Amino acid sequence: MARITAGVGCSHVPAIGVAMDTGITEQDYWKPVFAGFEKSREWMKEANPDVIFLVYNDHCTAFDSSIIPTFALGCAPEFQPADEGWGPRPVPVVKNHPVLASHIAQSLILDEFDITIMNEMEVDHGLTVPLSVMYGQPEEWPALVIPLAVNVVMYPAPTGNRCFQLGKAIRRAIESFDEDLNVVIFGTGGMSHQLQYKRAGLINPEWDKSFLDRLTSDPVGLSQMPHVEYLREAGSEGVEMVMWHVMRGALDDEVTEVHRHYHVPASNTAVGHIILENKT
């Protein structure tokens, strides 16, 4: 059967993609950001997943205020990089495992999770930046990618608990697929940051590090955190962190923390990253 072997939590700061695309990763500002992903790239080569299930949020490219699905699962054969205003990123086309994606869609809906099925969708930096920091700049992505877009742009966003329970349902779906596949699940977004109004530029390292600690050791308790705490402690865009709960919910109760990276600042936010492996 297919199995989820590990989870990756990762910020998806758009400026990280720009730094890679323009070849400035060795500049003093960016060097410590990318140094923290050197071990991650080695780990990815060893983990060698067949499929990445990547949880991210769209930034008004595939969706706008006229249609805001809470959970949107990509089931198309491939997904083109989106033009976010300065042309599409020069990264490979994202290729799906459409049979597994369709199986997951059916399993989730029969498991009473109402999701939107996307048979056509472009993907933005929320999805491509995590792939870039984990794989570098290959001609093709080494793994197939199933995208799950979560609404954290317009309220109401799903709760951490809802995302955590969705992760459990995704695991059930994947483990009921009869092809032998190694799957790694990504939860992306965050960490603490706010892009507008009086608290623009807010970064809360203590809260961020506590979140990473609890993601490993107290995932159930962490998933109960209310939206107001994300907003108060992590800024208006800190609510993106609920997507990490999808990843964590898909893993074992007890996991091994393989690697962690945290750096401030990168653009106007903090970069957070963690790799968790199932013990079984």
Long-range contacts (C-beta under 8 A, 24 or more apart in sequence): 1-175, 1-176, 1-177, 1-178, 1-179, 1-180, 2-51, 2-100, 2-174, 2-175, 2-177, 2-178, 2-179, 2-180, 2-181, 2-182, 2-183, 3-174, 3-175, 3-181, 3-182, 3-183, 4-53, 4-171, 4-174, 4-175, 4-183, 4-184, 4-185, 4-250, 4-251, 4-278, 5-47, 5-49, 5-182, 5-183, 5-184, 5-277, 5-278, 6-47, 6-49, 6-184, 6-185, 6-251, 6-258, 6-275, 6-276, 6-277, 6-278, 7-184, 7-185, 7-186, 7-187, 7-247, 7-248, 7-250, 7-251, 7-255, 7-275, 7-276, 8-40, 8-130, 8-134, 8-184, 8-185, 8-186, 8-187, 8-247, 8-273, 8-274, 8-275, 8-276, 9-186, 9-187, 9-188, 9-212, 9-215, 9-244, 9-247, 9-248, 9-272, 9-273, 9-274, 9-275, 9-276, 10-130, 10-133, 10-134, 10-186, 10-187, 10-188, 10-272, 10-273, 11-129, 11-188, 11-189, 11-190, 11-191, 11-266, 11-269, 11-270, 11-271, 11-272, 11-273, 12-56, 12-125, 12-126, 12-127, 12-129, 12-130, 12-188, 12-189, 13-129, 13-266, 13-267, 13-269, 13-271, 14-59, 14-84, 14-125, 14-129, 14-267, 15-266, 15-267, 16-129, 16-132, 16-133, 16-266, 16-267, 16-271, 17-89, 17-91, 17-125, 17-128, 17-129, 17-132, 20-132, 20-133, 20-137, 21-89, 21-90, 21-91, 30-266, 32-263, 33-263, 33-266, 33-271, 34-133, 36-261, 36-262, 36-263, 36-271, 36-273, 37-133, 37-134, 37-261, 37-273, 39-259, 40-133, 40-134, 40-259, 40-261, 40-273, 40-275, 41-134, 41-135, 41-136, 43-258, 43-259, 43-275, 44-134, 44-135, 44-142, 47-182, 47-184, 48-142, 48-182, 49-143, 49-182, 49-183, 49-184, 50-97, 50-143, 50-144, 50-181, 50-182, 50-183, 51-97, 51-100, 51-143, 51-144, 51-145, 51-146, 51-181, 51-182, 51-183, 51-184, 52-131, 52-143, 52-144, 52-145, 52-146, 52-183, 52-184, 52-185, 52-186, 53-104, 53-146, 53-148, 53-170, 53-174, 53-183, 53-184, 53-185, 53-186, 53-250, 54-127, 54-130, 54-131, 54-145, 54-146, 54-147, 54-148, 54-185, 54-186, 54-188, 55-148, 55-150, 55-185, 55-186, 55-187, 55-188, 55-243, 55-246, 55-247, 56-123, 56-126, 56-127, 56-130, 56-147, 56-148, 56-149, 56-150, 56-186, 56-188, 56-189, 56-243, 57-126, 57-149, 57-150, 57-151, 57-152, 57-153, 57-188, 57-189, 57-240, 57-243, 58-123, 58-124, 58-126, 58-149, 58-153, 59-84, 59-124, 59-125, 59-126, 59-153, 60-153, 61-122, 61-123, 61-124, 62-118, 62-121, 62-122, 62-123, 62-124, 62-149, 63-149, 63-151, 65-154, 68-151, 68-153, 68-154, 69-115, 69-116, 69-149, 69-151, 70-114, 70-116, 70-150, 70-151, 70-157, 70-158, 71-113, 71-114, 71-115, 71-116, 71-148, 71-149, 71-150, 71-151, 71-158, 71-166, 72-115, 72-116, 72-117, 72-118, 72-121, 72-148, 72-149, 72-150, 73-101, 73-104, 73-105, 73-108, 73-115, 73-116, 73-117, 73-118, 73-146, 73-147, 73-148, 74-101, 74-118, 74-121, 74-123, 74-146, 74-147, 74-148, 74-149, 75-101, 75-102, 75-105, 75-117, 75-118, 75-119, 76-118, 76-119, 76-120, 76-121, 79-121, 79-122, 79-123, 79-127, 79-145, 79-147, 80-122, 80-123, 81-122, 81-123, 81-124, 81-128, 82-122, 82-123, 82-124, 83-122, 84-124, 84-125, 89-125, 89-128, 91-128, 91-131, 91-132, 91-137, 92-138, 92-139, 92-140, 92-141, 94-123, 94-127, 94-128, 94-131, 94-141, 94-145, 94-147, 95-140, 95-141, 95-144, 95-145, 96-144, 96-145, 96-146, 96-147, 97-144, 97-146, 97-181, 99-179, 100-146, 100-174, 100-177, 100-179, 100-181, 101-146, 103-173, 103-176, 103-177, 104-146, 104-170, 104-173, 104-174, 104-177, 107-169, 107-172, 107-173, 107-176, 108-166, 108-169, 108-170, 108-173, 111-169, 111-172, 111-173, 113-166, 113-169, 118-149, 121-147, 121-149, 123-147, 126-188, 126-189, 127-188, 129-188, 130-186, 130-188, 133-273, 143-184, 148-246, 150-242, 150-243, 150-246, 152-189, 152-239, 152-240, 152-242, 152-243, 157-227, 157-239, 157-242, 158-242, 159-226, 159-227, 159-242, 160-222, 160-223, 160-224, 160-225, 160-241, 160-242, 160-245, 161-223, 161-224, 161-245, 163-223, 163-242, 163-243, 163-245, 163-246, 163-249, 164-219, 164-220, 164-223, 164-245, 164-246, 164-248, 164-249, 165-249, 166-246, 166-249, 167-245, 167-246, 167-247, 167-248, 167-249, 167-250, 167-251, 168-249, 168-250, 170-246, 170-249, 170-250, 171-249, 171-250, 171-251, 174-250, 185-246, 185-247, 185-250, 185-251, 186-247, 187-243, 187-244, 187-245, 187-246, 187-247, 187-248, 188-240, 188-243, 188-244, 189-240, 189-241, 189-243, 189-244, 190-234, 190-237, 190-238, 190-240, 190-241, 190-244, 190-269, 190-270, 190-272, 191-234, 191-238, 191-241, 191-262, 191-269, 191-270, 191-271, 191-272, 192-233, 192-234, 192-235, 192-238, 192-269, 192-270, 193-234, 193-235, 193-237, 193-238, 193-268, 193-269, 193-270, 194-235, 194-236, 194-237, 194-238, 195-236, 195-237, 195-268, 196-236, 197-236, 199-235, 199-236, 200-268, 201-268, 202-234, 202-235, 203-235, 203-264, 203-265, 203-269, 203-270, 204-233, 204-234, 204-235, 204-238, 205-262, 205-264, 205-270, 207-233, 207-234, 208-234, 208-262, 208-270, 208-272, 209-262, 211-241, 211-244, 211-272, 212-260, 212-262, 212-272, 212-274, 215-244, 215-248, 215-274, 215-276, 216-255, 216-257, 216-274, 216-276, 219-245, 219-248, 219-249, 219-253, 222-248, 223-248, 223-249, 237-269, 247-276, 248-276, 251-276, 251-278, 252-278, 252-279, 252-280, 254-279, 255-279
